[in-house]
Amino acid sequence: MRATPADRTQTTSTPYLICALAWFLPGAGHFWLGRRQKGIVFLVALSLMFAFGLWLQGRLFPFEITQPLVALMAVADVGVGLPYFVARTAGIGAGDVVAITYEYGNTFIIAAGLLNMLVVLDAFDIAKGRK
Amino acid sequence: MTSHLGLMVIFSLFVSVVFAVLTRDDPREQIKFGARLFGGFIGAGILMGWLLYPLPL
């Protein structure tokens, strides 16, 4: 759907600030841009997905440049924003490599981060008036 | 919760919801597209499971 004139007036807001907000709190960018239902769905779905991954004994990967795949997974983990930092601060996300659900948990956590990156790009497009 | 099928269903549900809301603006379109995505994920998962069943030969 094309942007309405009302939406276009919002393009004066700095798109990069909206991106930062959208990254930090899933759905916040859409909420700011007036697409509140979408914002709430993203907030609930992505936070739940991330929490589910932690519950399944998934791990929040460290930034280890010497292990490129681990570093990439760490980037994906951080993609979810605030929930990541809350979990880190609370000491959750050590992961249990022998748990039968370990890999499932990692998949949920990584996918939540990557999906939030898509949400950020969508918010950027809306802020630019492309959608 | 250790069921592979159960976890696949939950994962598919989350991804379908996010993609449907991300790519469609009309709520009815979102529901239709989300349901199709969800069905596609589950169907493809089950199909792949059966195709890989005889492996390793």
N, CA and C atoms of all chains as a GROMACS GRO file, in nm:
protein
  564
    1MET      N    1   0.085  -0.119   0.000
    1MET     CA    2   0.000   0.000   0.000
    1MET      C    3   0.089   0.125   0.000
    2ARG      N    4   0.055   0.222  -0.084
    2ARG     CA    5   0.133   0.346  -0.093
    2ARG      C    6   0.110   0.432   0.031
    3ALA      N    7   0.208   0.516   0.057
    3ALA     CA    8   0.196   0.604   0.173
    3ALA      C    9   0.087   0.709   0.149
    4THR      N   10   0.010   0.736   0.251
    4THR     CA   11  -0.092   0.839   0.243
    4THR      C   12  -0.025   0.973   0.271
    5PRO      N   13  -0.093   1.084   0.238
    5PRO     CA   14  -0.034   1.215   0.268
    5PRO      C   15  -0.002   1.230   0.417
    6ALA      N   16  -0.089   1.171   0.501
    6ALA     CA   17  -0.063   1.180   0.646
    6ALA      C   18   0.067   1.109   0.682
    7ASP      N   19   0.090   0.995   0.614
    7ASP     CA   20   0.213   0.922   0.641
    7ASP      C   21   0.334   1.002   0.596
    8ARG      N   22   0.317   1.069   0.479
    8ARG     CA   23   0.431   1.139   0.422
    8ARG      C   24   0.478   1.254   0.510
    9THR      N   25   0.385   1.312   0.586
    9THR     CA   26   0.427   1.422   0.673
    9THR      C   27   0.523   1.371   0.780
   10GLN      N   28   0.516   1.239   0.805
   10GLN     CA   29   0.604   1.184   0.908
   10GLN      C   30   0.745   1.162   0.856
   11THR      N   31   0.764   1.175   0.724
   11THR     CA   32   0.897   1.151   0.670
   11THR      C   33   0.995   1.259   0.713
   12THR      N   34   0.943   1.368   0.772
   12THR     CA   35   1.034   1.471   0.820
   12THR      C   36   1.112   1.422   0.941
   13SER      N   37   1.056   1.325   1.012
   13SER     CA   38   1.131   1.266   1.124
   13SER      C   39   1.254   1.198   1.067
   14THR      N   40   1.358   1.198   1.144
   14THR     CA   41   1.480   1.139   1.092
   14THR      C   42   1.466   0.988   1.083
   15PRO      N   43   1.478   0.935   0.962
   15PRO     CA   44   1.461   0.791   0.944
   15PRO      C   45   1.561   0.707   1.024
   16TYR      N   46   1.680   0.762   1.041
   16TYR     CA   47   1.781   0.684   1.112
   16TYR      C   48   1.750   0.675   1.262
   17LEU      N   49   1.690   0.780   1.314
   17LEU     CA   50   1.649   0.776   1.454
   17LEU      C   51   1.537   0.672   1.471
   18ILE      N   52   1.448   0.670   1.374
   18ILE     CA   53   1.339   0.571   1.378
   18ILE      C   54   1.396   0.430   1.369
   19CYS      N   55   1.498   0.414   1.286
   19CYS     CA   56   1.562   0.282   1.274
   19CYS      C   57   1.622   0.240   1.409
   20ALA      N   58   1.691   0.334   1.472
   20ALA     CA   59   1.753   0.304   1.601
   20ALA      C   60   1.647   0.264   1.703
   21LEU      N   61   1.538   0.338   1.703
   21LEU     CA   62   1.429   0.308   1.796
   21LEU      C   63   1.367   0.172   1.763
   22ALA      N   64   1.347   0.149   1.633
   22ALA     CA   65   1.285   0.023   1.589
   22ALA      C   66   1.374  -0.096   1.626
   23TRP      N   67   1.504  -0.076   1.619
   23TRP     CA   68   1.595  -0.183   1.657
   23TRP      C   69   1.592  -0.204   1.809
   24PHE      N   70   1.598  -0.093   1.883
   24PHE     CA   71   1.611  -0.105   2.028
   24PHE      C   72   1.487  -0.169   2.091
   25LEU      N   73   1.370  -0.130   2.043
   25LEU     CA   74   1.246  -0.190   2.095
   25LEU      C   75   1.165  -0.240   1.977
   26PRO      N   76   1.155  -0.372   1.959
   26PRO     CA   77   1.084  -0.426   1.842
   26PRO      C   78   0.945  -0.365   1.827
   27GLY      N   79   0.918  -0.314   1.708
   27GLY     CA   80   0.786  -0.258   1.679
   27GLY      C   81   0.772  -0.110   1.712
   28ALA      N   82   0.869  -0.054   1.784
   28ALA     CA   83   0.857   0.086   1.826
   28ALA      C   84   0.861   0.181   1.707
   29GLY      N   85   0.936   0.144   1.604
   29GLY     CA   86   0.944   0.229   1.485
   29GLY      C   87   0.807   0.240   1.417
   30HIS      N   88   0.740   0.127   1.401
   30HIS     CA   89   0.606   0.128   1.340
   30HIS      C   90   0.508   0.203   1.429
   31PHE      N   91   0.523   0.184   1.558
   31PHE     CA   92   0.434   0.253   1.653
   31PHE      C   93   0.450   0.404   1.638
   32TRP      N   94   0.573   0.450   1.629
   32TRP     CA   95   0.603   0.592   1.615
   32TRP      C   96   0.545   0.646   1.483
   33LEU      N   97   0.552   0.562   1.380
   33LEU     CA   98   0.506   0.606   1.248
   33LEU      C   99   0.354   0.595   1.231
   34GLY      N  100   0.287   0.563   1.339
   34GLY     CA  101   0.141   0.559   1.336
   34GLY      C  102   0.082   0.424   1.300
   35ARG      N  103   0.164   0.326   1.278
   35ARG     CA  104   0.114   0.191   1.246
   35ARG      C  105   0.117   0.108   1.375
   36ARG      N  106   0.027   0.145   1.462
   36ARG     CA  107   0.034   0.093   1.599
   36ARG      C  108   0.003  -0.055   1.610
   37GLN      N  109  -0.094  -0.100   1.530
   37GLN     CA  110  -0.127  -0.244   1.539
   37GLN      C  111  -0.007  -0.328   1.498
   38LYS      N  112   0.059  -0.286   1.390
   38LYS     CA  113   0.178  -0.360   1.347
   38LYS      C  114   0.286  -0.356   1.456
   39GLY      N  115   0.305  -0.239   1.514
   39GLY     CA  116   0.406  -0.225   1.618
   39GLY      C  117   0.381  -0.317   1.735
   40ILE      N  118   0.256  -0.325   1.776
   40ILE     CA  119   0.224  -0.412   1.891
   40ILE      C  120   0.246  -0.558   1.855
   41VAL      N  121   0.206  -0.596   1.733
   41VAL     CA  122   0.226  -0.736   1.691
   41VAL      C  123   0.375  -0.770   1.690
   42PHE      N  124   0.456  -0.680   1.636
   42PHE     CA  125   0.601  -0.706   1.631
   42PHE      C  126   0.660  -0.717   1.772
   43LEU      N  127   0.618  -0.626   1.859
   43LEU     CA  128   0.670  -0.627   1.996
   43LEU      C  129   0.637  -0.760   2.065
   44VAL      N  130   0.512  -0.801   2.054
   44VAL     CA  131   0.470  -0.923   2.123
   44VAL      C  132   0.534  -1.046   2.059
   45ALA      N  133   0.526  -1.056   1.926
   45ALA     CA  134   0.573  -1.177   1.858
   45ALA      C  135   0.725  -1.195   1.873
   46LEU      N  136   0.800  -1.088   1.850
   46LEU     CA  137   0.946  -1.101   1.854
   46LEU      C  138   0.999  -1.119   1.996
   47SER      N  139   0.937  -1.050   2.092
   47SER     CA  140   0.980  -1.069   2.231
   47SER      C  141   0.948  -1.210   2.279
   48LEU      N  142   0.830  -1.258   2.242
   48LEU     CA  143   0.793  -1.394   2.281
   48LEU      C  144   0.885  -1.497   2.217
   49MET      N  145   0.915  -1.475   2.090
   49MET     CA  146   1.002  -1.569   2.019
   49MET      C  147   1.140  -1.575   2.084
   50PHE      N  148   1.192  -1.457   2.120
   50PHE     CA  149   1.322  -1.449   2.186
   50PHE      C  150   1.317  -1.519   2.322
   51ALA      N  151   1.212  -1.490   2.399
   51ALA     CA  152   1.198  -1.551   2.532
   51ALA      C  153   1.182  -1.702   2.521
   52PHE      N  154   1.110  -1.745   2.419
   52PHE     CA  155   1.091  -1.889   2.398
   52PHE      C  156   1.226  -1.957   2.370
   53GLY      N  157   1.308  -1.888   2.292
   53GLY     CA  158   1.443  -1.941   2.263
   53GLY      C  159   1.527  -1.955   2.388
   54LEU      N  160   1.517  -1.857   2.477
   54LEU     CA  161   1.591  -1.865   2.603
   54LEU      C  162   1.537  -1.979   2.689
   55TRP      N  163   1.405  -1.993   2.689
   55TRP     CA  164   1.343  -2.100   2.768
   55TRP      C  165   1.386  -2.239   2.716
   56LEU      N  166   1.415  -2.246   2.589
   56LEU     CA  167   1.460  -2.373   2.529
   56LEU      C  168   1.610  -2.395   2.546
   57GLN      N  169   1.671  -2.319   2.636
   57GLN     CA  170   1.814  -2.332   2.670
   57GLN      C  171   1.906  -2.283   2.560
   58GLY      N  172   1.854  -2.191   2.477
   58GLY     CA  173   1.939  -2.133   2.374
   58GLY      C  174   2.045  -2.043   2.435
   59ARG      N  175   2.145  -2.010   2.354
   59ARG     CA  176   2.258  -1.934   2.404
   59ARG      C  177   2.265  -1.796   2.337
   60LEU      N  178   2.304  -1.696   2.414
   60LEU     CA  179   2.336  -1.565   2.356
   60LEU      C  180   2.486  -1.569   2.325
   61PHE      N  181   2.518  -1.572   2.197
   61PHE     CA  182   2.656  -1.595   2.158
   61PHE      C  183   2.744  -1.472   2.181
   62PRO      N  184   2.872  -1.494   2.216
   62PRO     CA  185   2.964  -1.382   2.236
   62PRO      C  186   3.023  -1.337   2.101
   63PHE      N  187   3.073  -1.215   2.099
   63PHE     CA  188   3.138  -1.165   1.978
   63PHE      C  189   3.282  -1.218   1.973
   64GLU      N  190   3.299  -1.326   1.905
   64GLU     CA  191   3.434  -1.383   1.892
   64GLU      C  192   3.475  -1.375   1.745
   65ILE      N  193   3.562  -1.280   1.718
   65ILE     CA  194   3.605  -1.258   1.581
   65ILE      C  195   3.682  -1.379   1.528
   66THR      N  196   3.747  -1.451   1.620
   66THR     CA  197   3.825  -1.567   1.577
   66THR      C  198   3.734  -1.680   1.526
   67GLN      N  199   3.608  -1.674   1.566
   67GLN     CA  200   3.511  -1.773   1.517
   67GLN      C  201   3.401  -1.698   1.443
   68PRO      N  202   3.418  -1.683   1.311
   68PRO     CA  203   3.327  -1.597   1.233
   68PRO      C  204   3.180  -1.638   1.245
   69LEU      N  205   3.150  -1.766   1.247
   69LEU     CA  206   3.009  -1.807   1.255
   69LEU      C  207   2.948  -1.770   1.390
   70VAL      N  208   3.027  -1.783   1.495
   70VAL     CA  209   2.979  -1.743   1.628
   70VAL      C  210   2.955  -1.592   1.631
   71ALA      N  211   3.047  -1.518   1.569
   71ALA     CA  212   3.030  -1.372   1.565
   71ALA      C  213   2.904  -1.334   1.488
   72LEU      N  214   2.878  -1.403   1.378
   72LEU     CA  215   2.757  -1.374   1.300
   72LEU      C  216   2.631  -1.405   1.382
   73MET      N  217   2.636  -1.515   1.456
   73MET     CA  218   2.520  -1.549   1.539
   73MET      C  219   2.501  -1.444   1.649
   74ALA      N  220   2.613  -1.391   1.699
   74ALA     CA  221   2.605  -1.285   1.801
   74ALA      C  222   2.539  -1.161   1.743
   75VAL      N  223   2.574  -1.127   1.618
   75VAL     CA  224   2.513  -1.011   1.552
   75VAL      C  225   2.362  -1.033   1.538
   76ALA      N  226   2.325  -1.155   1.498
   76ALA     CA  227   2.182  -1.186   1.485
   76ALA      C  228   2.112  -1.177   1.620
   77ASP      N  229   2.177  -1.223   1.725
   77ASP     CA  230   2.117  -1.217   1.859
   77ASP      C  231   2.089  -1.073   1.900
   78VAL      N  232   2.187  -0.985   1.875
   78VAL     CA  233   2.173  -0.844   1.916
   78VAL      C  234   2.062  -0.775   1.836
   79GLY      N  235   2.030  -0.831   1.720
   79GLY     CA  236   1.929  -0.771   1.633
   79GLY      C  237   1.795  -0.751   1.700
   80VAL      N  238   1.767  -0.823   1.805
   80VAL     CA  239   1.635  -0.812   1.869
   80VAL      C  240   1.628  -0.693   1.964
   81GLY      N  241   1.743  -0.634   1.995
   81GLY     CA  242   1.743  -0.509   2.074
   81GLY      C  243   1.729  -0.527   2.224
   82LEU      N  244   1.636  -0.453   2.281
   82LEU     CA  245   1.621  -0.447   2.427
   82LEU      C  246   1.610  -0.584   2.495
   83PRO      N  247   1.530  -0.677   2.443
   83PRO     CA  248   1.522  -0.808   2.510
   83PRO      C  249   1.659  -0.875   2.526
   84TYR      N  250   1.747  -0.852   2.428
   84TYR     CA  251   1.882  -0.908   2.437
   84TYR      C  252   1.956  -0.851   2.558
   85PHE      N  253   1.950  -0.719   2.572
   85PHE     CA  254   2.024  -0.655   2.681
   85PHE      C  255   1.963  -0.690   2.817
   86VAL      N  256   1.832  -0.703   2.821
   86VAL     CA  257   1.767  -0.744   2.946
   86VAL      C  258   1.815  -0.884   2.985
   87ALA      N  259   1.817  -0.974   2.887
   87ALA     CA  260   1.860  -1.112   2.916
   87ALA      C  261   2.006  -1.115   2.959
   88ARG      N  262   2.090  -1.037   2.890
   88ARG     CA  263   2.232  -1.031   2.925
   88ARG      C  264   2.251  -0.980   3.068
   89THR      N  265   2.179  -0.872   3.098
   89THR     CA  266   2.191  -0.812   3.231
   89THR      C  267   2.144  -0.908   3.340
   90ALA      N  268   2.039  -0.983   3.307
   90ALA     CA  269   1.983  -1.077   3.405
   90ALA      C  270   2.064  -1.206   3.413
   91GLY      N  271   2.164  -1.218   3.329
   91GLY     CA  272   2.248  -1.339   3.333
   91GLY      C  273   2.181  -1.460   3.270
   92ILE      N  274   2.080  -1.434   3.188
   92ILE     CA  275   2.011  -1.544   3.119
   92ILE      C  276   2.077  -1.560   2.981
   93GLY      N  277   2.073  -1.682   2.930
   93GLY     CA  278   2.124  -1.702   2.794
   93GLY      C  279   2.262  -1.765   2.789
   94ALA      N  280   2.300  -1.829   2.898
   94ALA     CA  281   2.429  -1.899   2.897
   94ALA      C  282   2.420  -2.020   2.804
   95GLY      N  283   2.300  -2.075   2.790
   95GLY     CA  284   2.282  -2.191   2.703
   95GLY      C  285   2.330  -2.317   2.769
   96ASP      N  286   2.264  -2.426   2.736
   96ASP     CA  287   2.304  -2.556   2.789
   96ASP      C  288   2.324  -2.648   2.669
   97VAL      N  289   2.453  -2.663   2.634
   97VAL     CA  290   2.483  -2.730   2.508
   97VAL      C  291   2.439  -2.878   2.506
   98VAL      N  292   2.420  -2.936   2.625
   98VAL     CA  293   2.377  -3.076   2.628
   98VAL      C  294   2.225  -3.090   2.634
   99ALA      N  295   2.157  -2.977   2.647
   99ALA     CA  296   2.010  -2.984   2.648
   99ALA      C  297   1.960  -3.024   2.510
  100ILE      N  298   1.855  -3.104   2.508
  100ILE     CA  299   1.805  -3.154   2.380
  100ILE      C  300   1.745  -3.042   2.295
  101THR      N  301   1.706  -2.932   2.362
  101THR     CA  302   1.644  -2.822   2.288
  101THR      C  303   1.742  -2.708   2.259
  102TYR      N  304   1.870  -2.730   2.285
  102TYR     CA  305   1.971  -2.623   2.270
  102TYR      C  306   1.968  -2.560   2.131
  103GLU      N  307   1.974  -2.643   2.028
  103GLU     CA  308   1.978  -2.589   1.891
  103GLU      C  309   1.846  -2.523   1.853
  104TYR      N  310   1.736  -2.581   1.901
  104TYR     CA  311   1.606  -2.518   1.876
  104TYR      C  312   1.604  -2.378   1.937
  105GLY      N  313   1.654  -2.370   2.060
  105GLY     CA  314   1.656  -2.240   2.129
  105GLY      C  315   1.739  -2.138   2.053
  106ASN      N  316   1.857  -2.181   2.006
  106ASN     CA  317   1.941  -2.091   1.927
  106ASN      C  318   1.867  -2.043   1.803
  107THR      N  319   1.796  -2.135   1.739
  107THR     CA  320   1.722  -2.099   1.616
  107THR      C  321   1.616  -1.993   1.645
  108PHE      N  322   1.543  -2.010   1.754
  108PHE     CA  323   1.440  -1.911   1.790
  108PHE      C  324   1.504  -1.775   1.817
  109ILE      N  325   1.614  -1.774   1.892
  109ILE     CA  326   1.678  -1.648   1.930
  109ILE      C  327   1.734  -1.577   1.806
  110ILE      N  328   1.804  -1.653   1.722
  110ILE     CA  329   1.864  -1.594   1.602
  110ILE      C  330   1.756  -1.544   1.507
  111ALA      N  331   1.651  -1.624   1.488
  111ALA     CA  332   1.544  -1.584   1.396
  111ALA      C  333   1.473  -1.458   1.447
  112ALA      N  334   1.455  -1.448   1.578
  112ALA     CA  335   1.390  -1.328   1.634
  112ALA      C  336   1.474  -1.203   1.601
  113GLY      N  337   1.606  -1.214   1.616
  113GLY     CA  338   1.694  -1.100   1.585
  113GLY      C  339   1.691  -1.065   1.438
  114LEU      N  340   1.695  -1.165   1.352
  114LEU     CA  341   1.695  -1.138   1.208
  114LEU      C  342   1.561  -1.080   1.162
  115LEU      N  343   1.452  -1.132   1.219
  115LEU     CA  344   1.321  -1.077   1.182
  115LEU      C  345   1.310  -0.932   1.226
  116ASN      N  346   1.367  -0.899   1.342
  116ASN     CA  347   1.362  -0.758   1.386
  116ASN      C  348   1.442  -0.669   1.293
  117MET      N  349   1.549  -0.723   1.235
  117MET     CA  350   1.625  -0.643   1.138
  117MET      C  351   1.538  -0.613   1.016
  118LEU      N  352   1.458  -0.710   0.973
  118LEU     CA  353   1.364  -0.685   0.862
  118LEU      C  354   1.262  -0.579   0.901
  119VAL      N  355   1.216  -0.587   1.025
  119VAL     CA  356   1.118  -0.489   1.074
  119VAL      C  357   1.180  -0.348   1.074
  120VAL      N  358   1.308  -0.340   1.110
  120VAL     CA  359   1.378  -0.211   1.109
  120VAL      C  360   1.384  -0.156   0.966
  121LEU      N  361   1.417  -0.243   0.870
  121LEU     CA  362   1.423  -0.199   0.730
  121LEU      C  363   1.287  -0.152   0.682
  122ASP      N  364   1.182  -0.221   0.723
  122ASP     CA  365   1.046  -0.181   0.685
  122ASP      C  366   1.012  -0.043   0.743
  123ALA      N  367   1.050  -0.023   0.869
  123ALA     CA  368   1.027   0.108   0.932
  123ALA      C  369   1.103   0.218   0.858
  124PHE      N  370   1.223   0.185   0.814
  124PHE     CA  371   1.304   0.283   0.738
  124PHE      C  372   1.233   0.321   0.607
  125ASP      N  373   1.182   0.220   0.537
  125ASP     CA  374   1.109   0.245   0.411
  125ASP      C  375   0.987   0.333   0.435
  126ILE      N  376   0.915   0.304   0.541
  126ILE     CA  377   0.794   0.383   0.573
  126ILE      C  378   0.835   0.526   0.605
  127ALA      N  379   0.941   0.540   0.684
  127ALA     CA  380   0.987   0.674   0.723
  127ALA      C  381   1.033   0.755   0.602
  128LYS      N  382   1.085   0.685   0.502
  128LYS     CA  383   1.131   0.752   0.379
  128LYS      C  384   1.016   0.779   0.283
  129GLY      N  385   0.896   0.728   0.316
  129GLY     CA  386   0.782   0.749   0.228
  129GLY      C  387   0.774   0.654   0.112
  130ARG      N  388   0.847   0.544   0.119
  130ARG     CA  389   0.845   0.447   0.009
  130ARG      C  390   0.729   0.351   0.018
  131LYS      N  391   0.666   0.342   0.134
  131LYS     CA  392   0.555   0.248   0.152
  131LYS      C  393   0.431   0.321   0.203
  132MET      N  394   0.894  -2.933   2.655
  132MET     CA  395   0.861  -2.925   2.511
  132MET      C  396   0.982  -2.971   2.430
  133THR      N  397   0.983  -3.094   2.387
  133THR     CA  398   1.096  -3.143   2.306
  133THR      C  399   1.049  -3.202   2.174
  134SER      N  400   0.920  -3.188   2.145
  134SER     CA  401   0.868  -3.244   2.020
  134SER      C  402   0.915  -3.160   1.902
  135HIS      N  403   0.978  -3.226   1.807
  135HIS     CA  404   1.028  -3.157   1.689
  135HIS      C  405   0.911  -3.092   1.614
  136LEU      N  406   0.803  -3.167   1.599
  136LEU     CA  407   0.686  -3.115   1.528
  136LEU      C  408   0.626  -2.995   1.602
  137GLY      N  409   0.613  -3.009   1.734
  137GLY     CA  410   0.556  -2.900   1.814
  137GLY      C  411   0.638  -2.773   1.804
  138LEU      N  412   0.771  -2.788   1.812
  138LEU     CA  413   0.857  -2.670   1.804
  138LEU      C  414   0.854  -2.609   1.664
  139MET      N  415   0.842  -2.696   1.563
  139MET     CA  416   0.833  -2.646   1.425
  139MET      C  417   0.704  -2.567   1.406
  140VAL      N  418   0.596  -2.616   1.465
  140VAL     CA  419   0.467  -2.545   1.454
  140VAL      C  420   0.476  -2.408   1.522
  141ILE      N  421   0.536  -2.403   1.640
  141ILE     CA  422   0.548  -2.276   1.712
  141ILE      C  423   0.638  -2.178   1.635
  142PHE      N  424   0.749  -2.231   1.585
  142PHE     CA  425   0.841  -2.147   1.508
  142PHE      C  426   0.771  -2.092   1.384
  143SER      N  427   0.700  -2.180   1.313
  143SER     CA  428   0.629  -2.139   1.192
  143SER      C  429   0.524  -2.033   1.223
  144LEU      N  430   0.458  -2.050   1.335
  144LEU     CA  431   0.355  -1.954   1.375
  144LEU      C  432   0.415  -1.814   1.394
  145PHE      N  433   0.524  -1.807   1.469
  145PHE     CA  434   0.589  -1.678   1.492
  145PHE      C  435   0.633  -1.614   1.360
  146VAL      N  436   0.703  -1.691   1.279
  146VAL     CA  437   0.757  -1.636   1.153
  146VAL      C  438   0.644  -1.594   1.060
  147SER      N  439   0.538  -1.675   1.053
  147SER     CA  440   0.425  -1.642   0.965
  147SER      C  441   0.357  -1.513   1.009
  148VAL      N  442   0.338  -1.499   1.140
  148VAL     CA  443   0.273  -1.378   1.191
  148VAL      C  444   0.355  -1.254   1.155
  149VAL      N  445   0.485  -1.261   1.180
  149VAL     CA  446   0.571  -1.144   1.153
  149VAL      C  447   0.574  -1.112   1.004
  150PHE      N  448   0.591  -1.214   0.920
  150PHE     CA  449   0.597  -1.189   0.776
  150PHE      C  450   0.464  -1.136   0.723
  151ALA      N  451   0.355  -1.193   0.770
  151ALA     CA  452   0.223  -1.150   0.721
  151ALA      C  453   0.197  -1.004   0.758
  152VAL      N  454   0.229  -0.968   0.881
  152VAL     CA  455   0.205  -0.830   0.926
  152VAL      C  456   0.303  -0.734   0.857
  153LEU      N  457   0.422  -0.785   0.829
  153LEU     CA  458   0.524  -0.701   0.766
  153LEU      C  459   0.491  -0.671   0.620
  154THR      N  460   0.437  -0.768   0.549
  154THR     CA  461   0.422  -0.752   0.405
  154THR      C  462   0.282  -0.715   0.360
  155ARG      N  463   0.184  -0.723   0.447
  155ARG     CA  464   0.046  -0.687   0.410
  155ARG      C  465  -0.007  -0.581   0.505
  156ASP      N  466  -0.090  -0.493   0.452
  156ASP     CA  467  -0.144  -0.386   0.534
  156ASP      C  468  -0.289  -0.411   0.577
  157ASP      N  469  -0.365  -0.476   0.490
  157ASP     CA  470  -0.505  -0.503   0.523
  157ASP      C  471  -0.514  -0.625   0.617
  158PRO      N  472  -0.586  -0.613   0.730
  158PRO     CA  473  -0.593  -0.724   0.825
  158PRO      C  474  -0.641  -0.856   0.763
  159ARG      N  475  -0.738  -0.849   0.671
  159ARG     CA  476  -0.787  -0.973   0.610
  159ARG      C  477  -0.679  -1.036   0.522
  160GLU      N  478  -0.606  -0.949   0.452
  160GLU     CA  479  -0.494  -0.999   0.370
  160GLU      C  480  -0.386  -1.060   0.458
  161GLN      N  481  -0.363  -0.996   0.573
  161GLN     CA  482  -0.262  -1.048   0.665
  161GLN      C  483  -0.298  -1.189   0.712
  162ILE      N  484  -0.426  -1.207   0.746
  162ILE     CA  485  -0.470  -1.338   0.795
  162ILE      C  486  -0.458  -1.443   0.684
  163LYS      N  487  -0.501  -1.406   0.562
  163LYS     CA  488  -0.494  -1.501   0.451
  163LYS      C  489  -0.350  -1.539   0.418
  164PHE      N  490  -0.266  -1.435   0.408
  164PHE     CA  491  -0.126  -1.461   0.374
  164PHE      C  492  -0.055  -1.536   0.486
  165GLY      N  493  -0.085  -1.498   0.611
  165GLY     CA  494  -0.024  -1.567   0.725
  165GLY      C  495  -0.064  -1.714   0.730
  166ALA      N  496  -0.190  -1.742   0.702
  166ALA     CA  497  -0.237  -1.881   0.704
  166ALA      C  498  -0.170  -1.961   0.592
  167ARG      N  499  -0.156  -1.898   0.476
  167ARG     CA  500  -0.089  -1.968   0.364
  167ARG      C  501   0.057  -1.995   0.397
  168LEU      N  502   0.123  -1.897   0.455
  168LEU     CA  503   0.264  -1.915   0.494
  168LEU      C  504   0.277  -2.027   0.596
  169PHE      N  505   0.191  -2.021   0.697
  169PHE     CA  506   0.195  -2.120   0.804
  169PHE      C  507   0.174  -2.260   0.747
  170GLY      N  508   0.072  -2.274   0.663
  170GLY     CA  509   0.046  -2.404   0.600
  170GLY      C  510   0.164  -2.449   0.515
  171GLY      N  511   0.223  -2.353   0.444
  171GLY     CA  512   0.338  -2.386   0.360
  171GLY      C  513   0.457  -2.435   0.442
  172PHE      N  514   0.482  -2.367   0.554
  172PHE     CA  515   0.593  -2.409   0.641
  172PHE      C  516   0.570  -2.551   0.692
  173ILE      N  517   0.450  -2.576   0.743
  173ILE     CA  518   0.421  -2.708   0.801
  173ILE      C  519   0.424  -2.815   0.693
  174GLY      N  520   0.360  -2.785   0.580
  174GLY     CA  521   0.357  -2.882   0.471
  174GLY      C  522   0.496  -2.914   0.420
  175ALA      N  523   0.576  -2.810   0.400
  175ALA     CA  524   0.712  -2.831   0.350
  175ALA      C  525   0.796  -2.907   0.453
  176GLY      N  526   0.775  -2.878   0.581
  176GLY     CA  527   0.849  -2.949   0.685
  176GLY      C  528   0.817  -3.098   0.687
  177ILE      N  529   0.688  -3.128   0.676
  177ILE     CA  530   0.646  -3.270   0.678
  177ILE      C  531   0.695  -3.340   0.551
  178LEU      N  532   0.682  -3.271   0.438
  178LEU     CA  533   0.728  -3.330   0.311
  178LEU      C  534   0.878  -3.359   0.315
  179MET      N  535   0.955  -3.261   0.363
  179MET     CA  536   1.100  -3.280   0.372
  179MET      C  537   1.134  -3.395   0.467
  180GLY      N  538   1.057  -3.403   0.575
  180GLY     CA  539   1.080  -3.511   0.671
  180GLY      C  540   1.062  -3.648   0.607
  181TRP      N  541   0.957  -3.662   0.527
  181TRP     CA  542   0.933  -3.790   0.460
  181TRP      C  543   1.035  -3.817   0.351
  182LEU      N  544   1.075  -3.713   0.279
  182LEU     CA  545   1.175  -3.732   0.174
  182LEU      C  546   1.309  -3.775   0.232
  183LEU      N  547   1.340  -3.723   0.350
  183LEU     CA  548   1.469  -3.757   0.413
  183LEU      C  549   1.461  -3.884   0.497
  184TYR      N  550   1.340  -3.936   0.513
  184TYR     CA  551   1.320  -4.052   0.601
  184TYR      C  552   1.411  -4.170   0.567
  185PRO      N  553   1.427  -4.205   0.436
  185PRO     CA  554   1.511  -4.323   0.405
  185PRO      C  555   1.660  -4.298   0.420
  186LEU      N  556   1.701  -4.175   0.446
  186LEU     CA  557   1.844  -4.146   0.454
  186LEU      C  558   1.897  -4.169   0.596
  187PRO      N  559   2.017  -4.210   0.620
  187PRO     CA  560   2.112  -4.253   0.517
  187PRO      C  561   2.072  -4.388   0.460
  188LEU      N  562   2.098  -4.406   0.332
  188LEU     CA  563   2.056  -4.528   0.264
  188LEU      C  564   2.134  -4.649   0.315
   0.00000   0.00000   0.00000
